Amino acid sequence: MAESTAFHDLATFLALPRVSSLALSPDGTRLVTAVQELSADGTRFVGALWEVDPAGQRPARRLTRSGRGESAPRFLPDGTLLFLSSRPVADPGEGEEDKQEAALWSLPAGGGEASQLLARAGGIGEYTTATGSARIAFGASLLPGATDAEHDERLREARRKAKVSAILHESVPVRYWDQDLGPAVPHMFTVADAAEGGAAAVDCGARRAAIAQGVALSPDGSLVAYATAVGSLPDEIRSVVVVANAETGKPLRMLESPEAEFDAPAFTPDGRDLVCSRSRRVTWDAPGDVTLWLASATDEQDAGRDLLPDFDQWPGAPVVSPVPDDDGAPVVYFTADENGHGPVFRLSAGSGELVALTASGTYSDVVVSPDGGTVYALRSAVDSPPTPVRLDAAAAGQQPVALPCPGQDTVLPGGLTEVHTTAEDGTALRAWLVLPDGAGPENPAPLLLWVHGGPQNSWNAWSWRWSPWVAAAAGYAVLMPDPALSTGYGQHMHERGWTHWGGTPYDDVMALTDAALLRDDLDGERTAMMGGSYGGYMANWIATRTDRFKAIVTHASLWNMYSFAQVTDFPAYWMRRQGDPLVTTERYERESPHLRAARITTPMLVIHGDKDYRVPIGEGLALWNDLARFEVPAKFLYFPDEGHWILKPNNVRLWYTTVLNFLAHHVLGEEWQRPDLV
């Protein structure tokens, strides 16, 4: 009998600790991470801060505890630990209103009670600290007409008392991801020393914070760089980086280009230059490209230069070492998807020398020790949840040292292998294959094909939202292919699928499925397909092309590309790739699944959240109505209070339960079981 694991019981699975983010103290002796766990009533995930021993000798120690939770740890130069929390200042039972907005809190270096450091009526958003100064940069919003934080608070109270929720828009966009934008306008502020009571905040300018992310302070705190967006027409909006005087708020320069996006700024150790991400914008013909860019922090005449002209993958956000190399050039660390993994890379900005520090796994939240000799990061893989690790800052191809932390030693209900094949154009293709315990020639497992979202993405890391191990615990094998448009296989992989999202990517997915089913431990007669976002589009596309699968699950999926182009939250990307639907209809007609609805015969489970602004609910409703019109066996799982991702614990449980029950009915031939509470 197979061993029972946390993945065999959804309540136990949801209770597993979830590790995210890292912060390192200025002296390099304290490493802090955020760990989410279920609330006592099981209805929310609540974060807490834990201290991890950088040496890996001591067990992790919990630092914070509250009903609202804590996140986003950062350190001040004196060792004070900062974090965001919406916890009340005092016990609500003593008359203090339990506010919902996040504030900035501090925990003294020597221990003691946390205290609120900064608060705004609309909450504190993205923030950062300087390595050599007490100055803090933070995002907060002001209502139109507000002259300062106190005025803003009065205006918000007036809206609240009048029960006004309306928003008057005078520009695009009006919403982003799962947020309604406005009426408050995000700004970037700095404060010299928040611990000094009454320290005035400096307004460094309004910004479109939802669209563009990233803020940095120079080591001495004199400069602030932050990402925002410019452009007024839907297809013109793009992210830029603004550098301002942190003491006065005066803008000094902007990194921008009509054909590129800039974000994720980081200062060099001397504060003179910036390293940031530069993305070439997509066009009808080209899928865009990503590199790292070095430019002067203050000289507008310096256009900057490409740090990775010959690197064929897409780098993530740069992390600059506090110590330059022997020639005085900045040393930059970043991660990038590569062949089903996501290594940490070390780049010398002077010589261009590039070293992959790791050989396996996918890394995030990279931080560098004060002496520049050690790198810490979170490592995950398809078969390993995120955990803090330690790396030498320069050695190639390392096996990282895992550091004690909650959430480790998770027993899996199966194993992981790979599937390889070759596309018709000669391109090498690969996929991960999760095999459940007990699968073999005598007991071949039913197969689920999962197509990732993006589409410029990769199956290379742990996922709590789409966990193949929950499916494996139910006896399914899960094939996770990286077809054309996937990251980690060079620019050519993007180009292969760009001009027809339902063309080469579909062919690659089918080729890898066929290759997997050559195995004698998989049952080719019992297969199903699932996908979300672009993967949901592919689910719908597959449903119009073949009846080979017993069932299809389509989550947050594109259905009618004409209507989608007009209502998605970010048409800047969509219309540049797809064309204006009133002028250029070629790709809409060729790629939109809704035009082929009459072909569908495969039973389908449609899943959509009403707060999904990336792929709005109208797509799910239109698909559902078309399936009903053509009498396709189908069900519609609708979440009124969820967005593109299903995040609330009990909704997550219903998501998995409904999916597994639907598959059991159509793939395994079991009687349909309607989940409880729906």
N, C-alpha and C positions, 0 to 999 in steps of 0.2 A: 504494500500500500504506500502511495506517495506521501511524503512528509507534508503536513499542513503548515502553511506559512501565513504571514500577514496578508498576503494577496488573495487568500482563499476566503477572507471575511472582510467585507468592505468597511465595516466599522473599525476593525483593527488597522486596515490599510490607511484610512483617513487619519488615524491617530498617530501615524509615524511622524517623527520630528522632521522638519523641512529647513535646511540650512541655506542661508543666503547672505551675501555681502561680507566684506572684510574691512577692518581698519587696524592700522598698526600705530602704536604710540611713538612719539618723537624719539625716544631712546631705544626703540626696537625691542623692548622687553615684554610688551603686552599686545596681544592680538585678540581682537574682539569681532565676533560674528553675531548675526541675528538668526534666531531659531524660532520657527513658527510651530505651534502645537494647537490642538483643538481646545476650545474653551470648555469650561466645566459642563455647560449645557449642550455641548456638541454642535452648536449652530454657527460658530465663527472660528476662524484661524486667528490666534493671538501670538504676536511676536514677543520675544524677550531677548535681551543681550546676554551673551555668554563670553567669558574670557577663556581663550585657548592658549596653552603654553607653547610659545614658538619653538622651544627645545624639544617638545614632544614627551616630556617626562611626567608632568602632572596631569591629572584629569581636568576636564573643562569645568569651569565654575560659573554658576549663574549669577548675573549682576543685577538684573532688574526683574520686577514682577508687578503687573497691574492688569486690571480688567480690560483696558484699552490696548495694551501692548506697546512695544517700542520697536523702532527701526532706524535705518540709516545712521550707523555709528560713525563718528569722526572725532579726531583728537585736536585739542589746542596745543600750542608749544609747551605749555606748563604741565601737560599730562592730563588735563581735564577732559573727560569723555563727554561728548555731545551726542544727542540722539533726538529723533522726532517722536512725539507721542501726543495723543488726544486725551490723555489721562487728566482728570480734574486737578486743580491746584489744591483743593481741600475736599474732604469727604462730602459728597452731595447731600448726605443725610444731615449735614450741619448747615445747609442753606446755600451752598455753592452750586450753581447750575453745572450739570455735567456736560461740558461743551464737546462738540463733535470735531472741531477743527484741530489740526495738528499744530503744536507749538514746539519750539526748540527748548530742550532741557539739558541740564549739565549734571554730571556726577564727578565729585572731586577726585583728584588723582590718589589721595590717601584713603579714599573710602568715605562713607557717610551717606546721608540722604540726598536724593536727587532734588533739584530745584528748577523751576521754570526760568529760562534765560531770556527768551524772546517770544512774543505772541502777537498775532494780528487777528483782527476780526474775521478775515477770510482765510486764515491759516497760513502756515509757513510751508513752502514747497521745497524745491531743490535748494541745497545749500552746500557751502564748502568752507574750508579753513585754509590759512596760510601756514607754512612750515616755520616761518621765522617772525611771525607777528600775531597779535591777538585779534586781528581784523577777521570778520566773518562776512561772507557774501551770501545773500539769501534771496529767494524769490517770494514775492507776496503780491497780492492784487489790490487795486483801488477801484472803487466805483466811479463812473464818470462824474466829474465835478468835484471829487474829493481832493483836498489840498494836502492832507496829511493823514496819518493813521487814525487820529482821533475823529477827524471829520468823516472818514470812511466808515468808522464804527457807528456814528450817528446816522448816516445814510442807510446803512444796512438795517439798523434797528427800525428806522422809519418804514422800510420795505416790509420788514417782518410784521410789524404791527398792522400795516395796511393789508397784509396777506397778498402782496403783489409778487407774482412770479414771472411776469412777462419780461421779455428781452427785446429791445429794439436794435436790429442789426443794420449797419450801414456799410459793411464790407464782408467779404468772404474770408475764411470759412465760418460757419455758424456752429459746427460741432466737430469733435475729434475723438476717434476710438469709441469711448463710451461716455464722453463728457459733453455736456452742453456748454458752449463757450459764451462768455458774457453773463450779465452786463459788466462785471468787474474786468478790468484790464490788468494782466500780469505786468509786474515791474521787477527789475533787478535792483536790490539795495545792498549797501555795505554798512557795517557798523564797526567803529574802531576797536571798541572793547565792550562787549555786551555785559560783562560782569560789572562794569562801572555803571551804577544806576543813572539813568537819564541820558546816556550816550545817544546822540542824535543819529538817526539812520540817514544815509546819503542815497538819494534816488539816482541811479545810474541809467535810467531809461526804461520805457515801456518795451515789452517783448511778447512775442507769440510763443509762450512757453510750452503749450501743448504740442505744437508742431515741431519745435527744435529744442533739443536737450543738450545740456553741458554747460558747466560753469567752472572757472578756475581763478585762483588768486596767485599773483606772483609771490615768490618766497617771502619777500619783505612786505607784502600786503599793499603795495602802492598801486598796483594795476589789477583790474578785474577783466576777464574775458568771458563772454557768454554767447551762446547760440540763440539766435532769434530767426524770424522769417521776414522776408520782404516780398513785394509783388502784390498787385491788386486783382488781376484777372486770375481765374481758377487755374489755368495752365502755366501761369508765371510764378506762382508762389514757390519760394525756395528758401532754404536755410542759409544763414550767413553767420559769421562770427564778428562780434563787436568787441573792441578793446576800449576801456574807459579808465580814466583816473579814478581810483577807488576812494580817494580822499575828497574829491570835488564832484564826481559824477560826470565830468566833461568827457565826451567821446573823443577818442584819439585816432582810431582807424577802423575800417571794416574790411574783412576778408570776404570777397564775394565775386561771383562771375555769373553771367546770364545762363551759362551752360553747365554750371557745377553747383554743388551744395557743400557747405562747410559746417562742421559741428565738432563736438567732443574736444574742445581746446585744452591744452596742457602747457604750462610754462617750462622753459629750460631752467636749470639751476641758477643761472645769473639773472633771470627775469627779462633778458633782452629779446628773446625769441619765443615763438609759439610753435608747437606741433599740434596739428589737428587732422581730422579726417576730411578728405576731399573726395566727393562722389560725382562722377560725370553723370549728368542727368540723362534719363532714358529718352530715346527718340523712336520714331516709327521704325527706323532701321536697326538701331543699336540698343542693347540691353543695359547700357551704363557700365561703369567700372568704379572701383574704389581704390584709393591709395592714401598714404600719409603725406602731409604737406608741412614743410618748415618755412616760416616767414618771420620777419621782424614784428615785434609786438607793437611798435609805435610808428615805424616808417611806412607811410602809405605808398611810397614809390617802390617799395620792395614787394614784387608780386609773389615771391616765394618760389620754392622748388620742390619737385617730387622726390621723396625719400626712397621710393620703391619702384623705380622705373621698369625693372625687369621681373618684378614679383607677380606671378600669375594668379594668385588668390586674392581674396578681399579681406584686408586687415580690419580688425575691430578698433575700438577706441585706444589711443596711445596712452601709455604710462611712462613718464620720463623719470629716469633714475635721478636721485639727488646728487649723485657723483658722476661727473663726466668721465670719458675714457682718458687714456694716457696723453692723447693729443688735445685734450680740452674740448672735444666734441660731445654733444649730448648723446646719451645712451637711451634708447627707446625700447620699451617692451610692448608687445601687443599679441593678441590671439587671432587666429584665422582658421576657418574651416579647411580641412585638407584630407581627402580620401576617407571620409567617414569618421574623422577625428577633428580635434580643434586644438592644435599645439600652442604653446607659448613660444614666441620668437623674441630674440634679442637683436637689435639693430644698432650699429654704430653710425650715427648720422654723418660723421666725417668720412670714413673709409667706405661706407656702404656695406660692411661685413654683416652678414645675416646668419644667425644660428638658431636652429630649432632646438629648444631646450628639452622638449618632451617628444616621445615617440608614439604614445597611445593616450587615449582619453581626450576629453574636451575641457578647457579651462576658462575661468572667468574671474572677475574681481581681483585682478593682479595688483599686488602692492610690493614695494621694494624697501628693503631695510635701509636705515640711515647711512650705513657705510657702503651701500651699493653692492654688497657681497651676497645677499640672499634675496630670493623672491618667494613670496607667499601667494597662494591662489586657492580658489575652489576648483576641485577636479570632479568631474562626473563622466559617465559613459552611459550607453544604452542600458548596461547591466550594473550600474553603480550610481547611487544618489550622490549629490554634491557633498564634498567633505573638504576641510582645510588641509593643504599640503605645503611642504617646504621644498624648495629647489635651490641648487647652486645657481648663482646669477649668470654664469657664463658657460657651463659645461653642456655639451650637446647630447641629445638622446637619453635623458635621465629617466630613471624610475623615481617618482617623487616619494618623499617621506610623509606618510599620513600622520596627522596630529589628532590626538584624542578629542572627540567632539560628539555631541548627541547625534543620533541618526545613523551610526555605523553598524556594521555586522548584520546587515539585512539579508536574510536567507531568501533566495529566489526559487520559484517553482519551475525551474527549467534551466536551459543553457542558451548560449548565444554563439552563432556561427555566421558565415558569410555565403552569399550566392554571387557568382560571377557569370557573365556572358558577354557577347560582343554584338553591338548594334549593326544594322545593315550597312551603315557608313563606315564601319570599322572601329567605332569608338568603344573602348572598354567600359563596361557597365558593372556596377556592384550594388548589393543590398545587404542589410542585416537580416538575419533570420532568427527569430526567437522560437525555440523548440520546447514544448512542455515536457515535464518529467513523464517518462513512460512511453514516449513516442518511439516507434521503431517499425520494422517491416511487418511484424505481427500485429501491430497496433498503430497504423498510420494516423496522424493527427489531421483534423480538418484545418484548412488554411484560411487565414484572414489576410487580405492585401490592404495595407495602409499606405495612402499617398499623403505626403506632407504638404503643409501650407506654404505660403510665401508669395510666389512659387520659388523665389530665390532663397533657398533654405537647404537644410540637410538634416537627415536623421543621424545625429552623432552625439546626442547627450541624453541624460535622464529626463523623463517627463512625468510629472504628477497628473497632468490633465489627460494625456493619452498614454497610459501605462500599458505596454504590451504584456507586462507580468500579471496584470489582473486577467487578461484574456488567456494567458498561459495557465493560470490557476484553474480556469474553466475548461482546460483541455485543448485550447486552440494553439496552433503555430501562427506566428505573425511575421509576414514579409514586409520589410520597410525599405523600399527602393529609393535610390537617388537618381531620378531620370534627368533628361535634358532640362535645363534651367536651375539645376541644383548647384549650390555653392560647394567649393572645395575641390573642383576638378578642372580649374582653369577657365579662362574667358571663353574658350571654344564651347564649353558645355552650356553656357548661357546663350551663345549665338545660335547653337543648333536648334533651340526651341523657341526663339524669340518671335519669329514671324508667324507662328501658328501654335498657340498654347494647347490646342487639341491634336496636334500633329505628332512631331517627334517625341514629345513627352509621353503621349499615349503609347506610341510604338515601343518606347523603352520600358514602360511599366509592364506591358504585355510580354515583352521578351524576357524580362526578369521573372515574371510569374511562370512562364513556360519553363524556364531553366530550373526554377525551384521545384516544380512539380515533376521533374525527372527523378527526384529523390524518392526512395522507397519508404521513407518514414512520413510522407505527406499523402493525404487522400485527395486526389484530383477531382473526385465526384462531390466533395463537400467543401465548397469554397464560398467566400463572401468578400465584399470589398467595402472599405470605409475611407472617408477623407473629410477634412475640415478646411474651410476657407478655399484656397486654391485646390487643396485636396478634395473639397466638396464639389468644386467645379468639375474636377476630373471624375468624381463619382457620378455626377449628372451626365457628363460626356460619355463615360463608359456605359451608362444605362441606355444611351441612345445608339450605341455601337454594337453591343453584344449582349447575349443572354446567358453567357457562360457561368455567371455567378448565381448562387441560390438566393442571395439577398445583398442589398446595398444600403449602407448607412451614410447619409449626407448631412454634414453639420456646417452651419453658417456658410452656405454655398451660393455661388453665383449661378443664376438661372437665365435671366433675361438681360443680356449685356447692354441692350439699348437703354432700358430703364435704370440699370445699375449705374451707368455712366453719369446720369443726372443727379443721383441721390447719394452716392458714396461720399464719405466725409473728406476724401482727399483726391479730387479729380485732377489735380496737378500731375500726378503720376499717370493716372488712367488715360486721360485724353491725349497725353503725349505719346503713349504707347499704342493706344487703340484708334486714335483719330476722333475728330468731332463727329458725333453720330448724325448730325444734320448735314454733314458734308461728305465725309469719307466713311462709307458703310461696309467696305469690303470685309474687314475682320469681324465686324458684328455679325454679318450674314454667314461667314464661314465658321465662326467659333461659338455662336450662342446656342446652348443646348435647347432652349425653349422652342426654337424653330423645328425641332425634331422630336417633340414630346410624344407624338403619336406612335413612335417606334418602341417606346418603353414597355416592357412586359415584366421585368424583374421586380419583386417586392422591394419596397423602399421605406426606410425610416428617415423622416425629415426632422432635423433638430435645429431650432433657431431661438435666439434671445432677442427680446424687443429693444434692448438698449444697445444692440449692435449697430454702430454707425459706420463701420468699415464696409460690411455687407448688410445693408439694412433689411429689416424684417419683411419688407415687400418682396424680396427675392424668395424667402421661404414660403410666404403666403401664395405667391404666384405658382411656385412649383407644386405646392400641396393641392391647389385648385386644379392644376393641369392633370395631376395624377388622378384626382377624383373624376375629372371629366372623361379621361380615357380608361377609367375603371381598372387602374393598376392597384394591386393589393398594397396598401400603404398605411402608415401611421405618422402622426405629427406630434413631436414632443416640443412644447412651447414653454419658454421661460420668460415671463413678463418682466422680471427684474434682473436679468443677466445680459451681458454684452456678447462680444465675439467669443470670449472664453467663459466657461461655466466655472464659477469660483466659490460659491457658497457651499459649505460642506454637505448639507443635506441635498442640495441640488446636484452636487457632484455624485453623491450616492445614487440618486435617481437616474442620472445620466448613464452610469455604468450598468445599473440594474435593468433599465429599459433596453439598452443596447444588447446586453447578454441574453435577455429574455427573447428579444426579437430574433437574434441569431439562433438561439436554441430551437425556436419554432420552425424557422425556415431552413436552417442548415442541418440541424440534428434531428428534425422531425418530431420534436417534443410539442406537447400541448402549449398553446399560448398562455402565459401567466401575466396578468396585468399587475404592474408594481403597486405596492401600497402607497397610499396618500396622493395618487393621481387619478 
